[in-house]
Amino acid sequence: MTKVKDLVKVLNDFFPEKIASAGDPVGIQIGSLEQSVTKVMTTLDVRPQVVEEAIKKHVDLIISHHPLMFRPAPNLNFADPQNEMYGKIIANGITVYSIHTNSDKAQDGSSDWQAEELGLTDVQPFCLDSDGIAIGRKGKLPKTFSAIDFAYYVKEKMNLKMVRLITADNQQQISTVSLICGDGGKYWHQAVTEKIDAFITGDVYYHTGHDMISSGITVIDPGHYTEKLFKDKIYEKLIKWNEENNWNVTVIKSHVSTNPFQDLV
């Protein structure tokens, strides 16, 4: 009988928990390493709709990118929708395991997947974390774009309805790019220091955008939900590892969109 710990051992080989950024609550969120697994589901976020989907599909293990519990719950009063979700996870015997910044930092992890999606070449580490492992990537575009054309290029490559362009000059020439998955706005100064033409990350704040323009760098904010790539990539890896390790589990990916925003364009 396959147990959670069997899958976690392989996951931890490729995305070591020990390389997660300081304070990032990765790993087991709810449940047990000793729990038996017959069906595993991948997702970006663990939200109530995802949990309902997991219950209906008889999932034993949810593997998410974003941790279920960023902050400790002050109580477990089920009047709070978040606490009610925790209760349903426990009541239905579901284990939740999260791979967050350890996926961003790992080789062939989230940062490399996004660099590949954007068609970057000569991909190298970008922005070293406190342990000396890069949390982002940098590389070269297949050709030089103007800033405005580069924004449309990112929109197309990431299959998005919209992106936000932050630049002082729509015609600025872009050939080198750095990226941080998710919310990496605090790292933009490094791109300026390294004289990289453009920086890609989500959740850029209004006043930070002004500072970016003043610095002369072009920034593309494609949103945070671009990390949904994790759901597909981990699904593909689990399918492969399932066969190689004779786990005999069913692997599925969540069909729920956990994007809290609607793009009305």
Backbone as CSV, one residue per row, in Angstrom:
resi,resn,N_x,N_y,N_z,CA_x,CA_y,CA_z,C_x,C_y,C_z
1,MET,0.851,-1.201,0.000,0.000,0.000,0.000,0.888,1.253,0.000
2,THR,0.646,2.142,-0.941,1.427,3.378,-1.035,0.989,4.361,0.039
3,LYS,1.951,4.996,0.656,1.669,5.988,1.695,2.165,7.367,1.271
4,VAL,1.664,8.389,1.961,2.066,9.767,1.658,3.589,9.890,1.669
5,LYS,4.229,9.253,2.633,5.683,9.379,2.767,6.422,8.856,1.539
6,ASP,5.832,7.903,0.802,6.472,7.383,-0.405,6.552,8.463,-1.485
7,LEU,5.463,9.206,-1.653,5.450,10.293,-2.628,6.313,11.453,-2.162
8,VAL,6.227,11.772,-0.876,6.978,12.901,-0.329,8.477,12.672,-0.453
9,LYS,8.911,11.434,-0.289,10.344,11.138,-0.413,10.859,11.541,-1.783
10,VAL,10.122,11.207,-2.823,10.546,11.544,-4.185,10.416,13.048,-4.422
11,LEU,9.305,13.627,-3.970,9.114,15.071,-4.125,10.237,15.844,-3.439
12,ASN,10.611,15.366,-2.265,11.643,16.060,-1.492,13.032,15.894,-2.111
13,ASP,13.219,14.841,-2.886,14.479,14.690,-3.611,14.624,15.770,-4.683
14,PHE,13.526,16.101,-5.328,13.551,17.070,-6.416,13.308,18.504,-5.932
15,PHE,12.491,18.656,-4.889,12.153,19.972,-4.341,12.399,19.956,-2.829
16,PRO,13.663,19.942,-2.417,13.973,19.767,-0.992,13.327,20.831,-0.115
17,GLU,12.658,20.383,0.928,12.042,21.326,1.860,13.088,22.248,2.481
18,LYS,14.305,21.739,2.636,15.351,22.506,3.323,15.800,23.735,2.532
19,ILE,15.488,23.807,1.227,15.902,24.983,0.458,14.808,26.034,0.381
20,ALA,13.663,25.791,0.987,12.609,26.802,1.016,13.120,28.046,1.732
21,SER,12.623,29.205,1.333,13.040,30.453,1.974,12.681,30.433,3.454
22,ALA,13.466,31.146,4.246,13.251,31.175,5.700,11.826,31.598,6.027
23,GLY,11.173,30.818,6.877,9.815,31.141,7.309,8.717,30.655,6.386
24,ASP,9.084,30.066,5.259,8.072,29.573,4.313,7.547,28.230,4.818
25,PRO,6.252,28.123,5.128,5.711,26.909,5.759,5.405,25.795,4.762
26,VAL,6.442,25.214,4.172,6.238,24.145,3.193,6.112,22.800,3.890
27,GLY,5.780,21.765,3.095,5.681,20.410,3.633,4.264,20.046,4.027
28,ILE,4.150,19.114,4.960,2.832,18.672,5.422,2.095,19.829,6.084
29,GLN,0.884,20.079,5.623,0.051,21.142,6.176,-1.005,20.577,7.116
30,ILE,-1.653,19.544,6.651,-2.664,18.803,7.430,-2.520,17.344,7.031
31,GLY,-2.644,16.436,7.987,-2.626,15.013,7.662,-1.407,14.309,8.207
32,SER,-1.042,13.212,7.553,0.020,12.357,8.067,0.828,11.736,6.940
33,LEU,2.122,11.614,7.163,2.984,10.917,6.220,2.648,9.440,6.127
34,GLU,2.003,8.912,7.166,1.677,7.485,7.215,0.339,7.154,6.558
35,GLN,-0.365,8.167,6.087,-1.668,7.917,5.473,-1.520,7.183,4.142
36,SER,-2.417,6.241,3.888,-2.438,5.528,2.607,-2.976,6.446,1.513
37,VAL,-2.457,6.239,0.291,-2.853,7.077,-0.845,-3.300,6.205,-2.003
38,THR,-4.478,6.514,-2.535,-4.935,5.867,-3.770,-5.149,6.902,-4.875
39,LYS,-5.386,8.168,-4.474,-5.602,9.217,-5.477,-4.983,10.522,-4.981
40,VAL,-4.200,11.162,-5.863,-3.534,12.420,-5.535,-3.946,13.484,-6.551
41,MET,-4.133,14.713,-6.060,-4.554,15.807,-6.926,-3.597,16.987,-6.779
42,THR,-3.204,17.579,-7.900,-2.331,18.753,-7.881,-3.161,20.023,-8.040
43,THR,-2.696,21.110,-7.411,-3.404,22.385,-7.480,-2.434,23.517,-7.177
44,LEU,-2.778,24.717,-7.593,-1.992,25.888,-7.220,-2.314,26.291,-5.783
45,ASP,-3.607,26.423,-5.495,-4.082,26.855,-4.179,-4.999,25.806,-3.582
46,VAL,-5.109,25.810,-2.267,-6.107,24.985,-1.582,-7.192,25.932,-1.078
47,ARG,-8.277,25.990,-1.815,-9.418,26.837,-1.478,-10.643,25.952,-1.302
48,PRO,-11.725,26.485,-0.703,-12.905,25.650,-0.436,-13.414,24.887,-1.655
49,GLN,-13.397,25.537,-2.846,-13.884,24.854,-4.047,-12.977,23.681,-4.428
50,VAL,-11.672,23.849,-4.191,-10.715,22.774,-4.479,-10.941,21.605,-3.530
51,VAL,-11.193,21.911,-2.268,-11.445,20.860,-1.277,-12.728,20.104,-1.613
52,GLU,-13.767,20.822,-2.027,-15.019,20.161,-2.427,-14.769,19.234,-3.616
53,GLU,-13.962,19.694,-4.560,-13.607,18.868,-5.715,-12.871,17.611,-5.262
54,ALA,-11.933,17.775,-4.328,-11.155,16.634,-3.822,-12.055,15.625,-3.107
55,ILE,-13.007,16.125,-2.347,-13.929,15.237,-1.627,-14.776,14.441,-2.622
56,LYS,-15.325,15.116,-3.622,-16.170,14.455,-4.617,-15.404,13.400,-5.409
57,LYS,-14.116,13.649,-5.610,-13.305,12.733,-6.417,-12.520,11.733,-5.559
58,HIS,-12.801,11.734,-4.259,-12.195,10.760,-3.326,-10.668,10.848,-3.325
59,VAL,-10.168,12.064,-3.262,-8.724,12.311,-3.227,-8.205,12.111,-1.804
60,ASP,-7.058,11.439,-1.684,-6.425,11.231,-0.375,-5.346,12.269,-0.090
61,LEU,-4.700,12.766,-1.167,-3.561,13.664,-1.016,-3.678,14.818,-2.005
62,ILE,-3.602,16.032,-1.480,-3.546,17.236,-2.317,-2.130,17.770,-2.257
63,ILE,-1.548,18.014,-3.436,-0.228,18.643,-3.507,-0.423,20.035,-4.098
64,SER,-0.087,21.053,-3.320,-0.310,22.438,-3.734,1.006,23.200,-3.810
65,HIS,0.979,24.281,-4.557,2.129,25.187,-4.585,2.071,26.138,-3.382
66,HIS,0.957,26.846,-3.260,0.831,27.777,-2.146,0.461,27.021,-0.867
67,PRO,1.198,27.266,0.207,0.885,26.589,1.472,-0.551,26.839,1.907
68,LEU,-1.140,25.825,2.492,-2.510,25.932,3.005,-2.572,26.911,4.168
69,MET,-1.540,26.887,5.013,-1.559,27.666,6.249,-0.331,28.572,6.318
70,PHE,-0.480,29.804,5.795,0.626,30.760,5.882,0.788,31.278,7.314
71,ARG,-0.343,31.378,8.022,-0.322,31.856,9.404,-1.103,30.894,10.283
72,PRO,-0.677,30.725,11.541,-1.396,29.824,12.446,-2.835,30.295,12.646
73,ALA,-3.754,29.340,12.717,-5.159,29.676,12.986,-5.315,30.010,14.473
74,PRO,-5.929,31.157,14.818,-6.100,31.507,16.232,-7.108,30.612,16.943
75,ASN,-7.979,29.981,16.148,-8.968,29.041,16.687,-9.454,28.176,15.539
76,LEU,-10.327,27.213,15.844,-10.923,26.375,14.798,-12.442,26.491,14.831
77,ASN,-12.903,27.704,14.983,-14.329,28.011,14.931,-14.787,27.886,13.479
78,PHE,-15.656,26.920,13.212,-16.062,26.645,11.837,-16.973,27.710,11.243
79,ALA,-17.309,28.739,12.020,-18.041,29.865,11.451,-17.157,30.634,10.474
80,ASP,-15.835,30.500,10.641,-14.871,31.090,9.713,-14.715,30.134,8.530
81,PRO,-14.958,30.611,7.289,-14.875,29.720,6.118,-13.528,29.007,5.980
82,GLN,-12.449,29.679,6.357,-11.136,29.044,6.279,-11.051,27.866,7.246
83,ASN,-11.543,28.074,8.464,-11.537,26.995,9.458,-12.478,25.863,9.054
84,GLU,-13.599,26.224,8.453,-14.532,25.199,7.973,-13.860,24.318,6.931
85,MET,-13.042,24.941,6.068,-12.305,24.182,5.062,-11.318,23.226,5.725
86,TYR,-10.603,23.701,6.758,-9.691,22.815,7.479,-10.449,21.614,8.043
87,GLY,-11.621,21.890,8.600,-12.427,20.816,9.183,-12.828,19.769,8.163
88,LYS,-13.196,20.218,6.963,-13.590,19.281,5.909,-12.407,18.436,5.441
89,ILE,-11.232,19.066,5.366,-10.034,18.320,4.982,-9.774,17.198,5.979
90,ILE,-9.839,17.527,7.253,-9.577,16.538,8.310,-10.662,15.468,8.336
91,ALA,-11.934,15.894,8.266,-13.055,14.954,8.358,-13.051,13.945,7.215
92,ASN,-12.504,14.347,6.075,-12.490,13.460,4.906,-11.153,12.756,4.707
93,GLY,-10.301,12.834,5.709,-9.046,12.081,5.670,-8.106,12.480,4.554
94,ILE,-8.058,13.767,4.243,-7.191,14.264,3.164,-5.915,14.851,3.762
95,THR,-4.778,14.488,3.205,-3.508,15.097,3.586,-3.160,16.166,2.558
96,VAL,-2.648,17.292,3.043,-2.226,18.382,2.159,-0.727,18.592,2.320
97,TYR,-0.026,18.591,1.185,1.430,18.792,1.159,1.725,19.936,0.201
98,SER,2.527,20.917,0.652,2.788,22.115,-0.154,4.256,22.263,-0.508
99,ILE,4.502,22.667,-1.752,5.856,22.881,-2.280,5.886,24.300,-2.824
100,HIS,6.460,25.234,-2.088,6.352,26.641,-2.457,7.681,27.186,-2.973
101,THR,8.418,27.930,-2.121,9.673,28.510,-2.605,10.726,27.449,-2.901
102,ASN,10.558,26.256,-2.346,11.481,25.182,-2.728,11.257,24.742,-4.173
103,SER,10.059,24.978,-4.705,9.834,24.751,-6.137,10.433,25.894,-6.956
104,ASP,10.296,27.127,-6.465,10.859,28.276,-7.176,12.374,28.153,-7.310
105,LYS,13.021,27.627,-6.267,14.488,27.598,-6.214,15.095,26.335,-6.822
106,ALA,14.325,25.266,-6.899,14.858,23.981,-7.365,15.201,24.012,-8.853
107,GLN,16.183,23.197,-9.234,16.460,22.990,-10.653,15.272,22.262,-11.270
108,ASP,14.861,22.693,-12.452,13.658,22.167,-13.104,12.447,22.347,-12.190
109,GLY,12.359,23.540,-11.600,11.217,23.914,-10.775,10.486,25.089,-11.394
110,SER,9.712,25.770,-10.595,8.800,26.811,-11.097,9.509,27.899,-11.905
111,SER,10.672,28.358,-11.438,11.375,29.428,-12.153,11.859,28.960,-13.525
112,ASP,12.377,27.742,-13.574,12.831,27.203,-14.859,11.655,26.950,-15.799
113,TRP,10.524,26.503,-15.238,9.343,26.275,-16.071,8.871,27.578,-16.697
114,GLN,8.894,28.661,-15.916,8.441,29.936,-16.449,9.424,30.478,-17.486
115,ALA,10.723,30.282,-17.250,11.720,30.706,-18.235,11.531,29.948,-19.552
116,GLU,11.244,28.665,-19.431,10.995,27.844,-20.620,9.732,28.314,-21.340
117,GLU,8.679,28.605,-20.578,7.427,29.074,-21.162,7.640,30.357,-21.966
118,LEU,8.564,31.194,-21.499,8.834,32.468,-22.173,9.859,32.349,-23.293
119,GLY,10.390,31.146,-23.491,11.338,30.928,-24.576,12.701,31.543,-24.330
120,LEU,13.095,31.706,-23.061,14.394,32.295,-22.760,15.523,31.315,-23.059
121,THR,16.643,31.845,-23.486,17.846,31.039,-23.702,18.941,31.534,-22.764
122,ASP,20.019,30.744,-22.655,21.121,31.076,-21.758,20.581,31.397,-20.357
123,VAL,19.728,30.529,-19.862,19.063,30.758,-18.570,20.056,30.552,-17.428
124,GLN,20.085,31.515,-16.519,21.002,31.492,-15.387,20.272,31.871,-14.105
125,PRO,20.891,31.582,-12.941,20.277,31.958,-11.665,20.147,33.475,-11.545
126,PHE,19.097,33.906,-10.862,18.868,35.331,-10.607,18.383,35.508,-9.183
127,CYS,18.991,36.392,-8.455,18.618,36.770,-7.093,18.857,35.629,-6.095
128,LEU,20.006,35.635,-5.479,20.335,34.599,-4.505,19.568,34.820,-3.209
129,ASP,18.990,33.748,-2.684,18.326,33.780,-1.393,19.390,33.721,-0.299
130,SER,18.984,33.732,0.959,19.934,33.768,2.076,20.838,32.540,2.137
131,ASP,20.403,31.431,1.502,21.224,30.215,1.496,22.119,30.121,0.267
132,GLY,22.118,31.172,-0.546,22.957,31.181,-1.729,22.350,30.515,-2.947
133,ILE,21.096,30.056,-2.834,20.403,29.440,-3.965,19.471,30.476,-4.590
134,ALA,19.504,30.591,-5.894,18.707,31.613,-6.589,17.222,31.297,-6.521
135,ILE,16.427,32.347,-6.314,14.978,32.179,-6.268,14.336,32.500,-7.618
136,GLY,15.118,33.116,-8.532,14.604,33.459,-9.850,15.545,33.029,-10.953
137,ARG,15.235,33.456,-12.171,16.053,33.135,-13.334,16.180,34.374,-14.227
138,LYS,17.229,34.369,-15.053,17.420,35.420,-16.043,17.883,34.759,-17.334
139,GLY,17.626,35.426,-18.454,18.029,34.852,-19.726,17.821,35.821,-20.871
140,LYS,17.990,35.309,-22.086,17.891,36.132,-23.277,16.643,35.767,-24.071
141,LEU,16.038,36.770,-24.662,14.886,36.543,-25.532,15.353,36.053,-26.904
142,PRO,14.464,35.376,-27.639,14.853,34.896,-28.975,15.140,36.027,-29.949
143,LYS,14.617,37.221,-29.668,14.922,38.404,-30.479,14.667,39.637,-29.617
144,THR,15.100,40.772,-30.089,14.892,42.031,-29.360,13.501,42.579,-29.661
145,PHE,12.815,42.995,-28.589,11.466,43.564,-28.709,11.471,44.999,-28.181
146,SER,10.536,45.788,-28.656,10.233,47.035,-27.945,9.479,46.656,-26.678
147,ALA,9.447,47.542,-25.701,8.773,47.239,-24.438,7.307,46.871,-24.658
148,ILE,6.633,47.607,-25.524,5.213,47.341,-25.758,5.022,45.994,-26.449
149,ASP,5.879,45.679,-27.410,5.778,44.384,-28.089,6.160,43.241,-27.150
150,PHE,7.098,43.496,-26.252,7.481,42.488,-25.271,6.309,42.166,-24.346
151,ALA,5.556,43.184,-23.963,4.382,42.959,-23.107,3.393,42.020,-23.801
152,TYR,3.165,42.258,-25.096,2.261,41.388,-25.851,2.843,39.985,-26.020
153,TYR,4.159,39.908,-26.132,4.839,38.610,-26.230,4.598,37.791,-24.957
154,VAL,4.769,38.419,-23.797,4.531,37.737,-22.516,3.071,37.308,-22.415
155,LYS,2.179,38.194,-22.807,0.741,37.887,-22.775,0.427,36.646,-23.601
156,GLU,1.022,36.567,-24.786,0.774,35.421,-25.668,1.400,34.143,-25.111
157,LYS,2.662,34.230,-24.700,3.378,33.042,-24.228,2.740,32.458,-22.967
158,MET,2.228,33.307,-22.097,1.624,32.846,-20.850,0.119,32.611,-20.991
159,ASN,-0.394,32.838,-22.204,-1.807,32.598,-22.489,-2.700,33.385,-21.529
160,LEU,-2.473,34.702,-21.475,-3.190,35.567,-20.554,-4.122,36.505,-21.306
161,LYS,-5.160,36.962,-20.609,-6.063,37.942,-21.190,-5.476,39.347,-21.126
162,MET,-4.620,39.579,-20.117,-4.023,40.898,-19.970,-2.744,40.812,-19.143
163,VAL,-1.855,41.769,-19.349,-0.689,41.968,-18.489,-0.608,43.464,-18.205
164,ARG,0.168,43.824,-17.182,0.401,45.233,-16.891,1.840,45.579,-17.286
165,LEU,1.975,46.640,-18.079,3.277,47.111,-18.532,3.679,48.337,-17.722
166,ILE,4.880,48.285,-17.150,5.414,49.397,-16.369,6.711,49.823,-17.050
167,THR,6.710,50.975,-17.677,7.894,51.422,-18.404,7.832,52.932,-18.629
168,ALA,8.988,53.552,-18.719,9.037,54.976,-19.053,9.036,55.196,-20.555
169,ASP,9.271,54.119,-21.309,9.416,54.243,-22.762,8.907,52.974,-23.437
170,ASN,7.785,53.066,-24.097,7.203,51.905,-24.778,8.108,51.349,-25.880
171,GLN,9.045,52.157,-26.335,9.938,51.714,-27.409,11.302,51.254,-26.888
172,GLN,11.464,51.211,-25.584,12.727,50.707,-25.014,13.007,49.314,-25.555
173,GLN,14.256,49.047,-25.902,14.632,47.767,-26.502,14.900,46.723,-25.412
174,ILE,14.246,45.578,-25.566,14.310,44.523,-24.557,14.912,43.260,-25.173
175,SER,16.038,42.821,-24.629,16.629,41.561,-25.093,17.002,40.639,-23.939
176,THR,17.186,41.202,-22.728,17.493,40.379,-21.556,16.377,40.522,-20.526
177,VAL,16.063,39.412,-19.868,14.904,39.358,-18.972,15.266,38.608,-17.695
178,SER,14.745,39.075,-16.583,14.827,38.331,-15.324,13.407,38.129,-14.807
179,LEU,13.221,37.101,-13.987,11.877,36.809,-13.494,11.923,36.222,-12.091
180,ILE,10.882,36.534,-11.343,10.602,35.916,-10.049,9.146,35.469,-10.091
181,CYS,8.891,34.208,-9.835,7.521,33.699,-9.865,6.695,34.322,-8.738
182,GLY,5.398,34.464,-8.993,4.494,34.958,-7.952,4.728,36.413,-7.647
183,ASP,4.809,36.747,-6.362,5.005,38.116,-5.899,6.485,38.323,-5.589
184,GLY,7.214,38.895,-6.544,8.648,39.120,-6.353,9.039,40.567,-6.514
185,GLY,8.089,41.458,-6.228,8.327,42.879,-6.438,9.514,43.438,-5.678
186,LYS,9.857,42.831,-4.550,10.958,43.372,-3.743,12.332,43.106,-4.371
187,TYR,12.353,42.291,-5.430,13.635,41.928,-6.042,13.995,42.760,-7.268
188,TRP,13.172,43.755,-7.627,13.395,44.455,-8.888,14.706,45.244,-8.905
189,HIS,15.177,45.688,-7.736,16.427,46.444,-7.678,17.605,45.614,-8.213
190,GLN,17.528,44.290,-8.005,18.611,43.427,-8.474,18.694,43.438,-9.999
191,ALA,17.526,43.491,-10.633,17.510,43.560,-12.097,18.153,44.864,-12.582
192,VAL,17.910,45.953,-11.873,18.527,47.238,-12.225,20.039,47.154,-12.025
193,THR,20.451,46.586,-10.890,21.882,46.455,-10.586,22.610,45.665,-11.659
194,GLU,21.952,44.595,-12.151,22.582,43.744,-13.163,22.381,44.254,-14.590
195,LYS,21.733,45.422,-14.700,21.490,46.053,-16.010,20.712,45.132,-16.954
196,ILE,19.731,44.444,-16.393,18.836,43.601,-17.183,17.721,44.480,-17.740
197,ASP,17.353,44.259,-18.987,16.410,45.159,-19.657,15.009,45.130,-19.049
198,ALA,14.545,43.939,-18.687,13.158,43.819,-18.209,13.074,42.819,-17.075
199,PHE,12.077,43.021,-16.234,11.836,42.165,-15.070,10.373,41.753,-15.095
200,ILE,10.114,40.474,-14.814,8.744,39.948,-14.802,8.427,39.407,-13.425
201,THR,7.342,39.898,-12.834,6.835,39.346,-11.575,5.410,39.835,-11.371
202,GLY,4.693,39.210,-10.448,3.306,39.579,-10.198,3.140,40.495,-9.005
203,ASP,1.929,41.040,-8.867,1.514,41.802,-7.682,2.359,43.042,-7.428
204,VAL,2.719,43.769,-8.485,3.503,44.991,-8.305,2.606,46.077,-7.705
205,TYR,3.097,46.708,-6.646,2.332,47.753,-5.976,2.430,49.073,-6.744
206,TYR,1.416,49.890,-6.586,1.287,51.170,-7.305,2.524,52.043,-7.136
207,HIS,2.916,52.312,-5.897,4.051,53.207,-5.660,5.370,52.565,-6.090
208,THR,5.455,51.232,-5.974,6.641,50.531,-6.475,6.751,50.716,-7.984
209,GLY,5.607,50.713,-8.664,5.590,50.939,-10.105,6.196,52.285,-10.478
210,HIS,5.895,53.316,-9.690,6.493,54.627,-9.935,8.013,54.583,-9.793
211,ASP,8.487,53.876,-8.760,9.931,53.759,-8.537,10.602,53.002,-9.684
212,MET,9.917,51.969,-10.180,10.458,51.212,-11.310,10.614,52.098,-12.541
213,ILE,9.600,52.913,-12.820,9.663,53.822,-13.974,10.822,54.802,-13.817
214,SER,10.992,55.333,-12.617,12.070,56.291,-12.370,13.447,55.662,-12.589
215,SER,13.544,54.353,-12.326,14.832,53.661,-12.462,15.191,53.387,-13.919
216,GLY,14.202,53.413,-14.799,14.440,53.165,-16.216,14.234,51.731,-16.650
217,ILE,13.883,50.839,-15.704,13.675,49.448,-16.083,12.238,49.233,-16.571
218,THR,12.074,48.299,-17.472,10.736,47.879,-17.905,10.321,46.662,-17.092
219,VAL,9.096,46.674,-16.610,8.576,45.576,-15.791,7.241,45.117,-16.367
220,ILE,7.065,43.807,-16.424,5.791,43.215,-16.819,5.202,42.511,-15.606
221,ASP,3.978,42.870,-15.269,3.249,42.199,-14.190,2.152,41.348,-14.828
222,PRO,2.366,40.024,-14.917,1.373,39.141,-15.529,0.355,38.613,-14.520
223,GLY,0.474,39.050,-13.264,-0.396,38.542,-12.208,0.233,37.361,-11.488
224,HIS,-0.376,36.988,-10.395,0.153,35.897,-9.562,-0.295,34.522,-10.070
225,TYR,-1.420,34.510,-10.764,-2.026,33.235,-11.155,-1.229,32.508,-12.236
226,THR,-0.216,33.153,-12.803,0.626,32.467,-13.778,1.327,31.258,-13.156
227,GLU,1.379,31.225,-11.830,1.989,30.082,-11.150,1.145,28.814,-11.281
228,LYS,-0.004,28.920,-11.936,-0.828,27.733,-12.183,-0.065,26.677,-12.975
229,LEU,1.025,27.088,-13.590,1.901,26.164,-14.317,2.342,25.019,-13.408
230,PHE,2.467,25.298,-12.109,2.865,24.281,-11.126,1.927,23.073,-11.182
231,LYS,0.634,23.346,-11.250,-0.374,22.282,-11.238,-0.145,21.289,-12.377
232,ASP,0.164,21.805,-13.565,0.369,20.944,-14.732,1.704,20.208,-14.667
233,LYS,2.755,20.926,-14.270,4.091,20.335,-14.264,4.231,19.247,-13.200
234,ILE,3.686,19.478,-12.017,3.754,18.452,-10.968,2.902,17.241,-11.355
235,TYR,1.771,17.493,-12.003,0.933,16.399,-12.509,1.751,15.520,-13.464
236,GLU,2.457,16.152,-14.409,3.270,15.396,-15.375,4.352,14.574,-14.675
237,LYS,4.995,15.168,-13.689,6.056,14.457,-12.964,5.489,13.287,-12.164
238,LEU,4.347,13.500,-11.527,3.742,12.429,-10.729,3.303,11.253,-11.594
239,ILE,2.802,11.550,-12.781,2.438,10.473,-13.715,3.663,9.611,-14.008
240,LYS,4.795,10.259,-14.273,6.037,9.558,-14.573,6.536,8.785,-13.350
241,TRP,6.572,9.430,-12.205,7.075,8.785,-10.992,6.159,7.659,-10.516
242,ASN,4.878,7.788,-10.768,3.922,6.750,-10.395,4.270,5.427,-11.083
243,GLU,4.608,5.543,-12.359,4.973,4.345,-13.128,6.334,3.807,-12.695
244,GLU,7.294,4.710,-12.507,8.645,4.294,-12.152,8.726,3.644,-10.772
245,ASN,7.869,4.097,-9.831,7.938,3.625,-8.445,6.839,2.635,-8.076
246,ASN,6.002,2.269,-9.079,4.919,1.309,-8.830,4.031,1.722,-7.656
247,TRP,3.700,3.006,-7.615,2.829,3.480,-6.532,1.393,2.984,-6.708
248,ASN,0.987,2.797,-7.963,-0.391,2.384,-8.262,-1.422,3.351,-7.699
249,VAL,-1.137,4.635,-7.850,-2.094,5.658,-7.434,-2.664,6.329,-8.680
250,THR,-3.815,6.929,-8.540,-4.412,7.714,-9.616,-3.982,9.163,-9.429
251,VAL,-3.489,9.782,-10.490,-3.023,11.169,-10.425,-3.958,12.042,-11.251
252,ILE,-4.484,13.096,-10.639,-5.360,14.035,-11.343,-4.902,15.450,-11.007
253,LYS,-5.394,16.397,-11.771,-5.142,17.795,-11.424,-6.465,18.517,-11.257
254,SER,-6.473,19.485,-10.362,-7.699,20.227,-10.090,-8.147,20.987,-11.333
255,HIS,-9.455,20.988,-11.550,-10.018,21.748,-12.666,-10.621,23.069,-12.201
256,VAL,-10.422,23.384,-10.917,-10.961,24.620,-10.351,-9.980,25.771,-10.609
257,SER,-10.474,26.890,-11.100,-9.662,28.098,-11.199,-9.692,28.795,-9.840
258,THR,-8.521,29.004,-9.273,-8.448,29.694,-7.980,-8.002,31.143,-8.147
259,ASN,-8.066,31.643,-9.370,-7.736,33.057,-9.619,-8.837,33.932,-9.025
260,PRO,-8.515,34.792,-8.051,-9.564,35.605,-7.436,-10.010,36.778,-8.313
261,PHE,-9.280,37.026,-9.397,-9.590,38.181,-10.253,-10.211,37.764,-11.576
262,GLN,-11.126,38.603,-12.061,-11.672,38.434,-13.398,-11.118,39.551,-14.274
263,ASP,-10.535,39.185,-15.404,-9.984,40.175,-16.319,-11.071,40.594,-17.304
264,LEU,-11.579,41.789,-17.170,-12.619,42.305,-18.050,-11.948,43.219,-19.075
265,VAL,-11.685,42.672,-20.259,-10.966,43.437,-21.272,-11.816,43.558,-22.539
